[in-house]
Amino acid sequence: MSIIWNGRSEYQIVAPGRHYPAENHAARNLQDGLVRMTGVRLPVRWAHQRVADRPAIMVGSKDSPGDAELWHKDGYEIAPRDRDLVLCGTTRRATHCAVFAFMESLGAKFFGPDDVIYPRLDRVPLPPQAVRSTASFGYRNVFYPTAEEPEWAIKWGLNVHTGRDERWGVNAGAYSLGHSFAALVPLEKYFATHPEYFSLVDGRRRDRTQQLCCTNPAVADAASETMARWIGDNPHRRIFPVGMNDWAGWCECPQCAAVDKGEGGPTGQLLTLVNRVAGR
């Protein structure tokens, strides 16, 4: 069976409805892609507008669970249902993954903003069997400008992008990308009264380009207090960093030095603090 053949089609694209911006946007992207490949513009209708006696490409569904679980691995399905074709995801974001994967199965290539290929097709067949896919990782990010744009993040199977654009589903990004010591235990708040919270380098506690004294239990207490506030203020985030500042100068106090010697490097003291904060 064919969805489009020789410039003709009986099909319609059906999206759930007004309150499903991600699925609706995915439906429009599918419509645009098929026009580019075949010259045929399938009408996009909401579910209650569907023409009953015509087959449809169903994009998402009213049962889409949404993005409450940002760690979800964005499983999707491309599945024939009699004459219909279902393109749906386990999250609203994943519906886009199904649409772009379907277009890729037809030969479309999304290499980058200046290199998109839509092959010219006389026929778009109805897939003979279902295709299902689930990502291996719950957090998928590439630290590269284009990959942080919502459209390209989704096209490349990533789930982290800039901004909060509901048309692409919720961004699963971290609170920050790391280098968080300066914010977790601020120098201006603690150094005057607790210089021992900061890295000992060449015999003195640093008051600039500082790290933390990671084995000091009081540092873990102060960092945990900040971390609890970050988590409470950012309920849509699932990743919060405990990371050294973006320079050297890690702590050389006897306790940190002993941990580093046993672990083979300053990652040892870092993980000591990470584990203490995580355990509080």
Backbone bond lengths (Angstrom), bond angles and torsions (degrees), N, CA, C in turn:
res aa  C-N    CA-C-N  psi(-1)  N-CA   C-N-CA  omega(-1)  CA-C   N-CA-C  phi
1 M - - - 1.464 - - 1.528 109.72 -
2 S 1.306 116.34 152.02 1.452 121.69 -177.87 1.523 110.74 -121.48
3 I 1.304 115.56 140.24 1.461 121.44 173.27 1.524 108.93 -80.96
4 I 1.327 115.71 -43.77 1.460 122.41 177.52 1.523 107.72 -133.48
5 W 1.305 116.85 137.73 1.453 120.21 176.82 1.527 109.16 -149.58
6 N 1.309 115.80 130.92 1.462 123.03 175.49 1.528 113.16 48.30
7 G 1.328 115.35 44.34 1.456 119.51 175.89 1.508 115.23 78.05
8 R 1.327 118.60 12.65 1.472 122.09 -178.92 1.519 110.59 -130.64
9 S 1.321 115.15 156.09 1.466 120.19 176.09 1.514 110.66 -163.66
10 E 1.325 116.19 144.63 1.466 122.13 172.32 1.529 111.75 -96.13
11 Y 1.334 115.96 -3.67 1.459 120.13 -169.66 1.524 112.57 -81.31
12 Q 1.330 113.31 157.11 1.454 123.79 172.28 1.525 107.69 -128.42
13 I 1.316 117.43 155.20 1.470 122.19 174.38 1.518 107.07 -102.09
14 V 1.316 116.70 124.33 1.470 121.48 -175.78 1.526 109.70 -115.06
15 A 1.334 115.71 122.75 1.463 123.07 176.36 1.528 108.58 -110.23
16 P 1.340 117.81 159.71 1.467 119.70 -172.72 1.519 115.38 -60.95
17 G 1.335 117.82 -43.79 1.461 118.12 -178.55 1.507 113.12 152.86
18 R 1.306 115.35 -173.04 1.457 123.29 -170.50 1.529 113.45 -53.85
19 H 1.306 118.00 -39.07 1.457 121.40 -170.61 1.531 112.95 -91.87
20 Y 1.306 117.52 21.80 1.459 122.40 -179.16 1.532 109.19 -127.48
21 P 1.343 116.91 70.98 1.471 119.49 -172.86 1.523 113.62 -61.96
22 A 1.330 118.58 -36.09 1.461 119.55 -178.89 1.523 111.14 -67.67
23 E 1.340 117.23 -45.79 1.458 120.34 179.24 1.533 111.10 -64.77
24 N 1.340 116.01 -39.26 1.461 119.38 179.04 1.527 111.20 -64.77
25 H 1.313 116.06 -40.33 1.464 119.81 178.37 1.528 110.38 -66.65
26 A 1.327 116.60 -39.41 1.464 120.13 176.69 1.528 111.09 -61.60
27 A 1.328 116.50 -39.06 1.464 120.30 178.42 1.520 110.99 -62.94
28 R 1.330 117.21 -41.42 1.461 120.79 178.28 1.524 111.29 -66.57
29 N 1.312 116.58 -37.99 1.465 119.40 177.06 1.527 110.85 -63.73
30 L 1.318 116.47 -39.55 1.459 120.21 177.12 1.525 110.35 -64.22
31 Q 1.313 116.73 -46.14 1.458 120.46 178.21 1.529 110.89 -55.92
32 D 1.330 116.56 -46.19 1.461 120.87 -178.99 1.533 111.25 -63.91
33 G 1.338 116.09 -43.44 1.455 119.03 -179.71 1.516 112.88 -63.06
34 L 1.321 116.85 -41.49 1.468 120.02 179.68 1.526 111.67 -67.59
35 V 1.338 116.77 -35.57 1.460 119.33 175.35 1.524 110.09 -61.62
36 R 1.320 116.54 -43.78 1.464 120.20 -178.46 1.532 111.71 -64.76
37 M 1.333 116.27 -32.54 1.466 119.20 -176.88 1.522 113.44 -87.46
38 T 1.339 117.40 -29.86 1.465 119.69 -172.24 1.522 114.62 -125.19
39 G 1.318 116.43 -16.65 1.461 119.37 -173.44 1.507 113.86 81.13
40 V 1.321 118.10 0.48 1.463 123.00 -178.00 1.525 109.42 -102.75
41 R 1.313 116.94 127.18 1.465 122.12 179.24 1.525 109.25 -102.89
42 L 1.318 115.87 105.81 1.462 120.07 176.88 1.521 109.38 -76.41
43 P 1.313 119.29 137.43 1.471 120.39 178.14 1.523 111.15 -68.70
44 V 1.318 116.34 141.37 1.460 121.97 175.10 1.522 107.96 -101.19
45 R 1.326 116.05 125.19 1.465 121.28 -179.55 1.533 109.25 -130.46
46 W 1.326 115.07 150.22 1.448 119.14 171.09 1.527 108.91 -78.03
47 A 1.321 115.17 162.93 1.466 120.03 -170.71 1.529 112.23 -54.88
48 H 1.325 117.59 -41.47 1.477 119.43 -177.12 1.532 111.99 -73.69
49 Q 1.336 116.85 -10.43 1.460 120.11 179.82 1.538 112.41 -99.15
50 R 1.302 116.98 -1.11 1.460 119.61 -175.00 1.535 111.13 -57.21
51 V 1.333 114.93 136.96 1.454 120.55 172.97 1.523 107.62 -79.86
52 A 1.315 115.84 116.97 1.464 120.83 -165.80 1.518 114.48 -64.17
53 D 1.302 118.74 -34.21 1.463 119.52 -173.62 1.525 112.92 -94.60
54 R 1.351 116.65 14.13 1.451 119.97 178.39 1.517 110.59 -117.81
55 P 1.344 118.40 142.41 1.464 120.30 178.54 1.525 110.39 -67.81
56 A 1.333 115.51 163.78 1.460 119.75 -173.68 1.518 111.47 -144.54
57 I 1.331 114.31 152.78 1.461 121.27 163.74 1.523 105.69 -98.41
58 M 1.316 116.03 113.04 1.462 122.05 -176.94 1.528 108.75 -90.18
59 V 1.327 116.73 115.60 1.465 121.70 -178.00 1.519 108.32 -104.75
60 G 1.335 116.32 109.67 1.453 120.29 -174.88 1.515 110.22 70.54
61 S 1.311 116.14 -171.63 1.457 120.48 178.22 1.512 108.82 -159.03
62 K 1.319 116.08 166.85 1.461 119.74 177.05 1.519 111.68 -68.20
63 D 1.316 116.83 -11.04 1.456 120.50 179.64 1.521 112.26 -95.33
64 S 1.341 117.86 6.29 1.460 119.63 178.63 1.520 109.51 -55.72
65 P 1.331 118.13 129.55 1.458 120.33 -173.11 1.509 114.06 -75.46
66 G 1.315 119.09 -10.48 1.454 120.39 -178.41 1.517 111.94 80.71
67 D 1.335 116.95 -165.49 1.451 121.82 -171.47 1.527 112.72 -116.39
68 A 1.324 117.36 31.72 1.462 118.59 179.18 1.517 110.38 -59.97
69 E 1.333 117.37 -34.97 1.453 121.60 179.78 1.525 108.93 -102.85
70 L 1.335 115.29 96.63 1.462 119.40 -175.19 1.522 112.53 -70.31
71 W 1.329 117.03 -19.47 1.459 120.14 179.25 1.520 111.97 -79.53
72 H 1.307 117.35 -5.58 1.459 119.50 -176.65 1.516 110.38 -56.54
73 K 1.315 116.80 143.55 1.466 120.82 -172.95 1.524 113.80 -87.73
74 D 1.311 116.66 16.32 1.461 121.53 170.41 1.523 113.05 55.09
75 G 1.310 116.06 53.18 1.457 118.92 173.30 1.515 110.75 -68.24
76 Y 1.316 116.14 147.42 1.458 119.48 178.10 1.514 110.13 -142.21
77 E 1.329 114.48 164.96 1.458 121.08 -178.24 1.526 109.43 -138.09
78 I 1.320 115.10 137.01 1.465 123.52 170.55 1.522 105.04 -118.03
79 A 1.347 116.93 106.96 1.467 118.43 -166.80 1.526 111.85 -140.36
80 P 1.331 116.73 128.37 1.478 119.31 172.08 1.522 110.20 -74.04
81 R 1.332 116.38 140.39 1.461 123.06 175.29 1.533 106.81 -131.28
82 D 1.336 116.06 93.08 1.466 120.02 -171.31 1.533 107.91 58.35
83 R 1.334 117.64 -119.06 1.464 119.73 179.34 1.535 112.45 -88.10
84 D 1.324 117.06 -13.40 1.464 120.79 -178.66 1.530 110.87 -82.80
85 L 1.336 114.14 162.70 1.455 121.47 171.89 1.520 107.51 -126.30
86 V 1.332 116.53 129.79 1.464 121.87 -179.70 1.524 109.00 -106.43
87 L 1.326 116.16 125.79 1.462 123.03 173.38 1.517 106.66 -119.55
88 C 1.313 117.12 102.87 1.456 119.13 -173.92 1.515 110.49 -141.38
89 G 1.324 115.32 161.24 1.449 121.62 179.73 1.510 111.93 -130.55
90 T 1.322 115.27 164.44 1.457 120.13 177.51 1.519 112.15 -78.91
91 T 1.325 117.18 -10.56 1.457 123.15 168.70 1.522 107.34 -133.95
92 R 1.297 116.30 166.66 1.470 119.26 177.34 1.524 110.29 -62.62
93 R 1.328 115.86 -40.03 1.460 120.33 177.05 1.519 111.03 -58.65
94 A 1.331 117.03 -38.96 1.461 121.42 -175.84 1.521 112.94 -70.45
95 T 1.331 118.16 -19.90 1.462 119.24 174.52 1.523 110.43 -60.21
96 H 1.337 116.74 -37.27 1.464 120.18 174.44 1.532 110.74 -60.93
97 C 1.327 115.82 -40.59 1.472 119.20 179.45 1.521 110.34 -59.16
98 A 1.340 116.99 -41.11 1.460 120.76 179.09 1.524 110.93 -63.84
99 V 1.332 117.20 -42.68 1.468 120.99 -178.77 1.519 111.02 -64.83
100 F 1.323 117.23 -47.85 1.460 119.27 -178.48 1.527 111.49 -68.50
101 A 1.337 117.31 -35.59 1.467 119.69 176.88 1.525 110.71 -64.63
102 F 1.327 116.96 -38.79 1.462 119.78 177.42 1.521 110.60 -63.19
103 M 1.337 117.17 -44.32 1.463 119.20 179.20 1.531 111.22 -65.60
104 E 1.321 116.69 -35.35 1.467 119.22 175.77 1.520 111.34 -65.40
105 S 1.329 117.36 -34.20 1.462 119.74 177.91 1.529 111.77 -65.32
106 L 1.331 115.96 -20.93 1.464 121.11 177.42 1.525 111.96 -89.90
107 G 1.339 116.27 -3.77 1.454 120.16 178.00 1.502 115.43 111.72
108 A 1.330 118.95 -2.18 1.454 120.67 176.97 1.521 109.80 -67.72
109 K 1.330 115.84 145.84 1.459 121.52 179.49 1.517 108.48 -130.91
110 F 1.336 116.07 130.76 1.461 121.58 -178.67 1.533 108.72 -117.79
111 F 1.327 115.49 74.99 1.459 119.81 -177.17 1.526 111.88 -77.75
112 G 1.323 117.55 -34.33 1.455 121.85 -178.47 1.512 109.92 174.22
113 P 1.332 117.77 173.34 1.465 120.94 -175.94 1.526 114.04 -55.47
114 D 1.329 117.37 -31.55 1.462 120.56 -179.54 1.520 112.89 -100.81
115 D 1.311 116.14 9.64 1.470 118.74 -177.30 1.522 109.80 -147.67
116 V 1.321 115.19 74.39 1.463 122.88 176.08 1.519 107.82 -114.74
117 I 1.311 116.90 130.99 1.462 121.70 -177.64 1.516 109.49 -118.16
118 Y 1.323 116.69 123.44 1.456 122.79 170.97 1.536 106.82 -116.37
119 P 1.323 118.39 109.16 1.462 119.14 -179.62 1.525 111.25 -68.42
120 R 1.291 116.08 153.53 1.463 120.61 177.47 1.519 108.25 -86.45
121 L 1.338 117.47 123.31 1.463 122.41 -174.05 1.527 111.38 -123.98
122 D 1.319 115.59 139.53 1.467 121.03 171.14 1.521 111.44 -91.07
123 R 1.335 115.91 -18.90 1.462 119.61 -174.77 1.515 109.67 -145.86
124 V 1.321 116.00 135.76 1.467 123.15 170.77 1.517 107.20 -116.39
125 P 1.331 118.30 108.44 1.462 119.95 -176.26 1.523 112.11 -80.01
126 L 1.303 116.35 153.57 1.457 121.88 168.86 1.527 107.06 -74.99
127 P 1.343 119.06 124.13 1.471 119.57 -178.17 1.526 111.19 -55.65
128 P 1.325 117.72 139.91 1.462 119.98 -177.15 1.518 114.05 -73.94
129 Q 1.339 117.48 -21.41 1.459 120.13 -178.25 1.526 109.54 -151.43
130 A 1.321 115.23 165.11 1.462 120.66 -176.56 1.527 111.20 -73.65
131 V 1.319 115.00 146.73 1.456 122.98 172.62 1.521 107.54 -122.12
132 R 1.321 116.45 128.08 1.467 120.88 179.43 1.518 108.91 -126.61
133 S 1.320 115.91 144.19 1.461 120.37 -179.09 1.518 109.44 -146.75
134 T 1.328 115.75 144.76 1.455 122.16 175.95 1.522 108.36 -137.62
135 A 1.324 116.91 135.70 1.460 120.81 179.88 1.525 110.60 -65.19
136 S 1.315 115.49 152.51 1.465 120.87 178.30 1.523 111.99 -80.94
137 F 1.334 116.94 -22.88 1.459 120.64 -174.54 1.527 110.53 -125.52
138 G 1.328 116.37 142.92 1.447 121.02 178.04 1.511 113.22 -78.62
139 Y 1.332 117.91 -21.44 1.467 122.65 178.14 1.511 107.74 -121.02
140 R 1.344 115.93 116.68 1.470 120.04 -175.52 1.517 108.78 -130.84
141 N 1.318 116.01 108.66 1.454 121.24 -174.24 1.520 109.34 -143.42
142 V 1.325 116.23 143.44 1.454 122.86 171.51 1.518 106.81 -123.13
143 F 1.321 117.16 123.78 1.462 121.81 -175.69 1.527 108.89 -80.73
144 Y 1.336 114.38 79.40 1.457 122.04 -174.45 1.526 106.60 -152.97
145 P 1.356 119.24 134.99 1.469 120.03 -171.02 1.523 115.01 -52.17
146 T 1.332 118.29 -48.89 1.459 119.67 -177.75 1.521 111.18 -63.05
147 A 1.326 116.70 -37.84 1.461 120.83 -178.92 1.516 112.72 -69.33
148 E 1.320 118.31 -12.32 1.453 121.56 177.63 1.531 112.17 -92.14
149 E 1.334 117.53 -5.67 1.455 120.80 174.71 1.526 108.52 -80.06
150 P 1.326 119.03 133.22 1.466 120.46 -173.82 1.521 114.04 -51.36
151 E 1.323 117.56 -45.63 1.460 120.40 -176.76 1.518 112.02 -60.52
152 W 1.326 116.36 -42.62 1.459 118.84 -176.34 1.516 112.38 -81.41
153 A 1.322 117.19 -32.69 1.464 119.06 174.59 1.527 110.26 -56.43
154 I 1.334 116.83 -47.30 1.459 120.27 -178.17 1.519 111.35 -69.34
155 K 1.329 117.63 -40.73 1.459 119.44 179.24 1.518 111.76 -60.73
156 W 1.315 116.47 -31.02 1.463 120.36 -178.63 1.528 112.92 -95.06
157 G 1.327 117.66 10.58 1.455 121.09 175.81 1.511 114.54 78.45
158 L 1.341 117.49 17.08 1.456 121.37 178.95 1.530 109.39 -92.23
159 N 1.320 116.40 161.91 1.468 118.58 178.71 1.520 112.33 -126.65
160 V 1.314 116.03 19.94 1.458 122.03 177.10 1.522 108.03 -124.18
161 H 1.328 116.70 129.33 1.457 120.66 177.77 1.508 108.98 -153.24
162 T 1.304 117.08 170.23 1.452 120.97 -179.17 1.529 110.57 -79.25
163 G 1.321 114.80 151.21 1.458 119.81 174.40 1.517 113.66 76.21
164 R 1.325 114.47 -179.52 1.454 121.94 179.06 1.521 107.65 -128.16
165 D 1.321 116.33 76.74 1.453 123.31 -177.45 1.525 108.09 -99.21
166 E 1.337 116.24 107.28 1.455 120.80 -173.85 1.530 112.34 -64.53
167 R 1.317 117.87 -17.47 1.467 119.45 177.61 1.520 112.28 -66.94
168 W 1.336 117.30 -21.09 1.466 120.96 -178.31 1.527 112.61 -108.69
169 G 1.307 117.76 1.79 1.454 120.00 -175.24 1.514 110.03 87.87
170 V 1.309 115.59 164.44 1.463 120.88 -174.10 1.519 111.13 -69.11
171 N 1.325 115.69 138.14 1.454 121.78 175.74 1.528 109.64 -71.25
172 A 1.319 116.46 130.43 1.468 120.72 -179.23 1.521 111.65 -97.67
173 G 1.328 118.16 23.70 1.456 121.44 -174.89 1.512 113.97 -67.14
174 A 1.320 114.66 162.12 1.453 121.70 176.90 1.523 110.31 -75.22
175 Y 1.329 116.27 163.93 1.463 121.10 176.05 1.523 110.17 -59.39
176 S 1.320 116.81 -40.83 1.460 122.86 169.61 1.522 106.65 -155.45
177 L 1.324 115.89 169.64 1.465 119.46 -175.91 1.520 113.45 -85.65
178 G 1.333 118.36 -0.24 1.456 119.31 177.61 1.512 111.51 133.50
179 H 1.358 117.16 -160.47 1.464 122.48 -179.23 1.527 109.86 51.54
180 S 1.307 115.58 52.89 1.468 119.61 -169.68 1.524 114.66 -103.25
181 F 1.331 118.52 -1.53 1.463 119.38 -175.54 1.532 112.51 -55.27
182 A 1.350 116.49 -42.90 1.464 119.65 -175.98 1.524 111.93 -62.72
183 A 1.337 116.50 -31.51 1.463 120.18 179.50 1.525 112.21 -87.12
184 L 1.319 116.96 -32.54 1.464 120.14 -179.82 1.528 111.65 -66.25
185 V 1.311 116.90 -44.93 1.471 122.21 179.80 1.526 106.43 -130.50
186 P 1.333 118.21 86.86 1.468 121.08 -172.23 1.522 112.49 -65.98
187 L 1.317 114.59 134.70 1.461 121.56 179.40 1.521 110.95 -58.46
188 E 1.349 116.56 -44.46 1.459 120.29 -175.34 1.523 112.46 -67.37
189 K 1.313 117.61 -21.22 1.463 120.64 -179.86 1.521 112.07 -87.75
190 Y 1.330 116.90 -34.52 1.460 119.22 -168.03 1.531 115.78 -115.06
191 F 1.330 119.54 -23.27 1.465 118.10 -167.74 1.525 112.89 -64.13
192 A 1.315 117.47 -39.78 1.471 119.73 -176.38 1.520 112.33 -60.68
193 T 1.316 117.00 -37.12 1.475 120.43 -177.57 1.521 112.94 -101.95
194 H 1.336 117.78 -23.06 1.461 120.04 -177.29 1.533 110.84 -137.80
195 P 1.308 117.21 67.00 1.473 118.58 178.06 1.525 112.68 -61.73
196 E 1.344 115.94 -21.84 1.473 119.58 179.82 1.518 112.80 -69.00
197 Y 1.330 118.00 -7.75 1.461 120.53 175.99 1.530 111.93 -75.81
198 F 1.336 116.20 -13.86 1.458 119.60 -171.31 1.527 111.06 -112.71
199 S 1.304 115.42 164.03 1.468 120.68 -168.95 1.531 111.93 -64.22
200 L 1.304 114.77 137.35 1.453 123.57 173.55 1.520 107.62 -92.50
201 V 1.341 116.71 116.70 1.460 121.72 -177.95 1.528 108.29 -132.62
202 D 1.316 115.82 125.26 1.468 121.22 -178.69 1.523 111.84 53.33
203 G 1.319 115.48 38.59 1.458 120.82 172.47 1.509 116.41 86.16
204 R 1.353 118.80 4.05 1.463 118.73 177.89 1.531 110.16 -139.55
205 R 1.319 113.93 152.49 1.461 120.21 177.64 1.534 109.10 -78.11
206 R 1.291 116.33 129.40 1.465 120.91 -174.78 1.530 111.76 -78.68
207 D 1.325 115.50 134.03 1.460 120.65 174.51 1.529 111.31 -111.73
208 R 1.330 116.80 14.40 1.472 123.13 171.20 1.532 106.81 -157.74
209 T 1.321 116.28 159.94 1.484 121.32 -173.14 1.526 110.17 37.37
210 Q 1.324 114.37 48.89 1.454 121.36 -173.46 1.524 111.58 -93.84
211 Q 1.311 115.43 154.44 1.456 123.10 162.68 1.535 106.70 -109.33
212 L 1.308 116.69 -169.49 1.463 120.63 176.06 1.525 110.11 -106.60
213 C 1.313 114.98 156.88 1.467 120.15 170.88 1.524 106.29 -83.23
214 C 1.317 114.91 94.21 1.463 120.84 -165.28 1.521 114.36 -69.52
215 T 1.333 117.96 -20.81 1.463 119.11 -177.72 1.524 112.29 -92.92
216 N 1.315 118.39 -2.53 1.462 121.79 178.73 1.524 108.32 -77.12
217 P 1.339 119.18 117.53 1.472 120.42 -178.24 1.526 113.08 -58.72
218 A 1.330 117.89 -30.45 1.459 120.25 179.80 1.527 111.52 -67.46
219 V 1.326 116.66 -29.25 1.462 120.40 176.29 1.526 109.49 -66.16
220 A 1.326 116.42 -41.96 1.468 119.86 176.98 1.522 110.95 -61.88
221 D 1.336 117.33 -37.07 1.465 120.19 177.63 1.527 110.99 -64.02
222 A 1.328 116.64 -47.15 1.459 120.28 -179.56 1.522 111.37 -64.65
223 A 1.342 117.04 -42.35 1.464 120.80 178.85 1.516 110.98 -64.63
224 S 1.323 116.91 -38.23 1.466 120.41 -179.73 1.517 111.68 -66.67
225 E 1.330 116.94 -35.09 1.463 120.56 177.11 1.528 110.27 -62.79
226 T 1.328 116.45 -45.21 1.474 120.22 177.41 1.515 110.74 -64.54
227 M 1.320 116.49 -43.51 1.465 120.70 -178.15 1.523 111.12 -61.43
228 A 1.312 117.74 -40.46 1.470 120.80 178.97 1.529 110.54 -61.86
229 R 1.323 116.78 -37.85 1.459 119.84 178.03 1.528 110.88 -67.62
230 W 1.340 116.81 -43.67 1.468 120.05 177.77 1.529 111.14 -56.91
231 I 1.315 115.30 -46.68 1.471 119.61 -177.40 1.525 110.70 -64.71
232 G 1.337 116.39 -42.67 1.457 119.33 179.90 1.513 113.39 -65.52
233 D 1.328 116.57 -32.87 1.463 120.84 -178.12 1.526 112.84 -84.67
234 N 1.309 117.45 -10.78 1.476 120.83 -174.65 1.525 110.70 -133.12
235 P 1.340 117.22 68.60 1.467 119.78 -175.43 1.524 113.70 -66.33
236 H 1.340 118.40 -14.67 1.463 120.18 -179.28 1.530 112.52 -91.03
237 R 1.337 116.90 2.06 1.464 120.18 177.57 1.521 110.38 -102.98
238 R 1.309 115.37 150.82 1.456 119.92 179.42 1.525 112.06 -124.64
239 I 1.336 118.03 -6.22 1.459 121.62 -177.98 1.523 108.08 -126.81
240 F 1.335 116.42 124.97 1.456 122.57 -179.12 1.526 108.19 -130.66
241 P 1.328 118.15 125.48 1.465 120.54 -169.19 1.526 114.09 -86.14
242 V 1.316 114.93 142.40 1.459 123.22 163.14 1.521 104.33 -120.40
243 G 1.336 116.10 97.28 1.456 119.29 -172.30 1.515 112.30 -141.54
244 M 1.336 115.76 146.45 1.464 121.22 178.90 1.528 110.74 -60.88
245 N 1.331 115.31 151.97 1.455 120.76 174.22 1.528 109.97 -64.40
246 D 1.328 115.63 162.52 1.465 120.87 -169.58 1.532 111.55 -85.00
247 W 1.308 114.73 56.41 1.467 122.42 173.65 1.521 107.78 -162.82
248 A 1.307 117.62 176.15 1.463 121.39 179.17 1.528 109.25 -81.58
249 G 1.329 117.44 -153.37 1.455 120.16 177.62 1.504 114.40 88.41
250 W 1.348 117.60 29.68 1.453 119.65 178.23 1.524 110.32 -66.87
251 C 1.295 116.46 161.23 1.460 122.45 -169.52 1.525 111.95 -69.63
252 E 1.364 114.78 138.74 1.468 121.56 179.14 1.516 112.24 -114.99
253 C 1.338 117.28 16.85 1.463 118.80 178.40 1.527 109.37 -62.77
254 P 1.332 118.98 160.98 1.471 120.14 -176.00 1.524 113.73 -55.35
255 Q 1.334 117.13 -39.62 1.468 119.32 -177.88 1.532 111.30 -68.72
256 C 1.347 117.18 -47.11 1.467 119.89 179.30 1.523 110.70 -65.67
257 A 1.339 116.96 -40.48 1.459 120.20 -179.95 1.523 111.32 -62.50
258 A 1.330 116.60 -37.58 1.462 119.85 179.59 1.522 111.14 -66.29
259 V 1.329 116.40 -42.49 1.466 119.48 177.91 1.522 110.56 -62.97
260 D 1.331 116.47 -44.95 1.460 120.17 -179.20 1.520 111.79 -62.60
261 K 1.308 116.56 -38.74 1.455 119.68 178.58 1.524 110.65 -63.89
262 G 1.328 116.22 -41.27 1.455 119.41 -179.62 1.521 113.39 -70.04
263 E 1.337 116.61 -31.07 1.467 120.99 -176.27 1.526 113.28 -97.59
264 G 1.332 116.47 -11.18 1.460 119.28 176.40 1.508 115.52 94.26
265 G 1.349 118.44 9.83 1.454 120.23 178.96 1.515 111.57 162.86
266 P 1.352 117.56 173.91 1.465 121.32 -175.35 1.522 114.81 -66.62
267 T 1.320 117.58 -9.78 1.460 118.37 171.92 1.520 110.63 -60.74
268 G 1.331 116.28 -26.95 1.466 120.32 179.28 1.512 112.25 -59.81
269 Q 1.332 117.09 -49.21 1.471 118.74 179.42 1.522 111.23 -68.12
270 L 1.348 116.72 -35.50 1.468 119.24 178.13 1.519 110.67 -60.03
271 L 1.326 117.38 -48.80 1.461 120.20 -178.02 1.521 111.93 -66.89
272 T 1.328 117.34 -27.57 1.469 119.84 173.70 1.517 110.18 -59.39
273 L 1.337 116.50 -46.62 1.461 120.09 179.53 1.531 110.93 -69.63
274 V 1.330 117.63 -42.16 1.466 120.62 178.90 1.519 110.44 -54.90
275 N 1.305 116.46 -48.48 1.466 120.90 -176.92 1.528 111.98 -67.15
276 R 1.309 117.35 -35.06 1.459 119.38 178.93 1.530 110.72 -69.42
277 V 1.310 117.31 -42.84 1.464 119.82 177.72 1.533 110.73 -64.12
278 A 1.333 116.07 -42.53 1.472 119.84 -179.99 1.523 111.51 -63.61
279 G 1.325 117.27 -29.98 1.460 120.57 -176.83 1.505 114.24 -84.35
280 R 1.321 118.32 -5.66 1.469 120.17 -177.07 1.532 112.24 -91.47
